[in-house]
Amino acid sequence: MGNIRRALHDISLERGRRNKERFFEAMKAKDSSVEMPKWFVRAYHASRKEDLFEGKDAIIETKDVGKLFIQIKSSYAGAQNFLKGKHCKHHSFIGVIVIHDNDTNESIRTRARRILSKLRQDILEKRNVTA
């Protein structure tokens, strides 16, 4: 049974790696019909430390609020587990995006834009409350 569990784990890890790359490809797509907001600068990979210890897969540079953080998941169950975990308890400004095998660059960008806009708005509101 250990071999089957290990094989399923490896498949899951590979799917996660593939979806992370699809996220970055979609964010860089120049031919996409979905434009990113004017405050968006770029998306790049989090460091290994940021990924392992802080739950950040992608870092999004903005022109006005600094960095936004994204965790990329391949299933809603994985997203729910992440949201219940330690990373979200310590850092409430990490967005979670679920990427499915049949998602296009446009659908990924649309979802990312919505999630990032919400994160940015939450940060702006928090700044206004504490200012």
N, C-alpha and C positions, 0 to 999 in steps of 0.2 A: 504493500500500500504506500510505502514511503516514496517509491519511484514515481508513482502516479501523481501524488501530491506535489512532488518536486517538479515534474513536467508541467503540471497545471500552473504552478507558481512561475516557472520560467516563461510560459506562454503569456501569463498576465503581465509580467514585467516587460516583455517585448511589446505587447500591445500598448502599454503605457508609454514606453520610449517612442514608439511610432506616432502616437497621438500628440506627444509633446512636440515632435518635429513638425507635424502637420499644423499645429498651432502657430509655430514660428514662421512656417512657409506662408500661411494665410495672412499673418500680420505684415509680412514683407511684400505680399502680392501687389504689383504695380498695375495689373490689368483687372483688378477687382472692381465691380460696380458699387461696392460698399466702401465709402470713404470714411476714414477715421476722423475724429473731431480735431479741430484746429489746435487744441491743447496737447494732443498726442505727439510725442517726439519719436519714440522707437520702443521696441520690445527686445529684450535679450535674456539669455539663460541666467538663472540664479547660480551662484557658486555652489559647490558641493556642500559646504557648511550651511549655507542658507536653505538649501533643499532639505538636508537631513535634520537639522536642528530647529529650523524656523518654519518649515512647511511651504517654502516658496519655490515654485518651479520657474516662474517668469517674473521679470521685473520690467515694469513699464515706466519709461521716463516721460514726465509731463513738463509743460512749460510753466505751470502755475502752482501745483501742489506737491511737487517733489515726485517721489517714486510711489507707484501702486504695485501691488503684489497679487499674483495669480497662482492658484494651485490647479493643475490640469488633471482631470480624472476621465476614466473610460466608462464609468457607469454611475447611475444615480445612487446606488448603494455605497459605492466608494466615496462619493461626494458627501453623503450623509454621515458616514463614519468619520470623515475628515472634519466636518463641521462640529461633531461631538467631541473631537479629540483635543489634545493638549495645545496644539498650535493655535487654534482659534480662541482658546481661553486666554492665551497670553498676548495675542495680536488680533484684534477684531477687524482689522482692515485688510484681510486677505480674501479676495474673491475666488470663487470656485467655478470653473467652467467644465462641463461634461462634453466630451467629443466622441461622437459615434463613428463607426466605420464608414457610413454612407454620407457623412457631412461634407459639404463643399467648402471651398475657401470662403465663399460669400456667407454661408450659414455660420461658419466659425467666426468670421469677422463681425457679423451682425450680433451674435451672442456676446462676443468679447466687448464690443462697443457698449452694449447695454450694461454689462457687468461693471466695466471700467467707469462708465458715466455714473453709475450708482455709487461706487466706491468714492469717486471724486466728490460727488455731492455730499456724501456722509462726512468726508473730511472737511469740506468747506463749512458745513453746518456745525460741526464740532468746534471749528475755529471761531465761528461767530458766537457760540455759546460761551466759550471760555475767554473770549477777548474782552 
